[in-house]
Amino acid sequence: MSFGSLISEVPTFVMLLIYLVGLVLCLTRWQRHPAIAGPGTIAFSLFLGCLLASRGLWWWKLWIIESKEFATGSSVTTLDVLLFILPFVNAAAWILLLVALSANRKTITA
C-alpha cells in the first residue's frame, strides 16, 4: 500500500470519525431522548456499515482485478452488485436520521 493510497483514504477516515461520534452521541442520549436516539443509532450504524463495506469491497475488487484472480468475472460482478446496493442502504440511513431529527422531544424523567 503506497502513501498515495493512504492519502486517498483521508475522506473515509473523516467520515468514519463523524459516524462514530454520531453513534456515541445517540447511545449516550438514549435515556433522555429514546425517540430520537433509537432511529439515530440505527442510522449511524447503517452509515458506518455502508462506509466500511464500500471501502472493503472496493479494495477487494481492486485486488481481484490486479491479481487476475477472476477467470469468468463472476466475483467482480458480485462485488459490483453489492456496491450498487450500498447507496440504497445509505439512503435508508438518511431517512432514519431525518425521522430521528423530527421526532417528539419529550424527556423521560425517572
Steps between C-alpha positions, in 0.01 A plus 500: 500500500653826390489841661268618222254224587495610862453865403202403286337347809512820710135592420400147603676543835326834554157351427582204724573741785176693438291181498666372816437830680136494388460143620655577839280809539186300421596225743581744781172689450287184492353544851408866448356484148427142392276607209795684347781269607338181369475592131820703533692199629369283217579772245858555617552123519384471138723791398795334669423161346459647152825691526700201617333264252549733204867555574560131566320393183681763296843390623402134446389577146831675425690203641301256285560706185871554569570139595309360201320262737175504306457264209137572415458836663218372720671616819537851358135498395396395850707782647344746256150393606592545867652840427181591312280411802696704754369845394144379559594389852666838548178673385302295754743616768439863400125446523540354849718794603236744375234307691716527812546874453127557463400277793316630804749621760318405817748443777453189711540575868551231758 
